[in-house]
Amino acid sequence: MYRPRTDLAAISETILGLVSADEAELRLSDGENLNLRSANNDVTTNALVSGLSVTLTVSFGKRSASISINQADLSTLREAVKKVEAMARLAPEDPEYLPPLMPPSIPTTPIWSDATAAVGPNESLNLIQPVIDACRSAKVSGASFLRRVARVSAYANSKGGYIEEKSTRLDYSLTARTSVGRGSGWASVQVTDAAGLDLLPAGERAISKALASRSATARPPGRTTVVLEAAAARDLLDILSWSLDRREFDEGQSFLNSLVKKGENPIGQKLFSELATLTSDPFDPVAPCSAHQDEFLRPATTWIEKGVLRNLPVSRFWSQKKGLPLTIWPGNLLFPGEGKSMDDLISTVEEGVLVTRFWYLRMVRPETLLYTGLTRDGTFAIRDGKIAGPVNNYRFNESPANVLKNLLATGTPERVLGSESESPVFAPPMVVRDFNLSSVSDAS
């Protein structure tokens, strides 16, 4: 059972007592990561890593510097404060610097679970063993990664503010491969609370895809209708959320500039499909997140509502400069979906491709949010509303903005891992028209 071993409040008080700078901010974390890896249907690595992280930022007027340390003895703290204050005095002035504020008190978010904190090496092995047994029985080679995270995080500043949160998370993913036929399948799970967690259903999905994707046939690239499973859909929503920013739009550097006429405000305009609704809420139990970003509380926010852009993140500096309301960046993403099953979604597609997941997504054109990446671990043709067999993988070139424009249907949301981040996202599978599968990939 993980229990915090470090008093972050006491460390904060000690450090702030040593600081002579005009202002100071502290970001602290004390946590434990349990990592369990398997390959070839056997456990290969079991690690339990704990540690303290402290980042101190000090400012003299508009001159600032930061330092990070991982020890909290008095000698180390004194030396760190001495070094960072010397650096701050030499730093150039930051014209956008703003001093820290007194943070509000925050209610408790549902991001801690005693059951997850209690997952140790034995418990984690018990979780993955049924999946290993299923892989052996199906004669596929399984490689998995289980990570249990438990930590206490804190923010403190020289105004006297202090915020502390405890959080837990368990991530699991499995890749199953056949010995012949180049079959590959993948599935994942992410939870805050591991009580009663059963990984076997995810394992069985990966195994099923591996067996079904053997001996893929050739299918040409091109624009087509795709069914994106939740893991693929969440990657594209993640990318979109990273690029939502009011300042970037005002300075003409956002993909949103290409969606509206020059001089128009994108807020309040219908830029996406009626099916596109995107919100964030730290307190939603389906995918909760931290309730604060430094000294600011994260409120529940609607970003897109039935295709209409409702909000953009606005930084404190930009808020003051432009007279706009401060809008904090999301810590999670929630996309409600229509609640349809995968079979229902597939049945709507006359000709298309089912995509399990994406891999190695990279930016191509920031001005349109064009990304490239690969399909992987189970790509199937769809004909006449049914799966018609495995096909080759593809490289794609597409914008998440276009994906939300071209939505035809959505399914039941899931909280799963993606390829690009571990942030909590609750997203449904999606049916998208005119998705650009630009070339064939030899990856299996």
Buried (B, 14 or more C-beta within 10 A) or exposed (E): EBEBEBEBEEBBEBBBEBBEBBBBBBBBBBBBBBBBBBBEBEBEEBEBEBEBBBBBBBBBBBBBBBBEBEEBEEEEBEBBBEBBBEBBEEBEEEEEEBEBEEBEEBEEBBBBBEBBBBBBBEBBBEBBBBBBBBBEEBEBBBBBBBBBBBBBBBBBBBBEBBBBBBBBBBBBBBBBBBEEBBBBBBBBBBBBBBEEBEBBEBBBBBBBBBBBBBEBEEBEBEEBBBBBBBBBBBBBBBBBBBBBBBBBBBEEBBBBBEBBEEEEEBBEBEBBBEBBBBBBBBBBEBBBBBBBBBBBBBEEBBBBBEBBBBBBBBBBBBBEEEEBEEBBBBBBBBBBBBEBEBEBBBBBBEEBBBBBBBBEBEEEEEEBBBBBBBBBBBBBBBEEBEBBBBBBBBBBBBBBBBBBBBBBBBBBBBBBBBBBBEBBBBBBBBBBBBBBBBBBBEBB
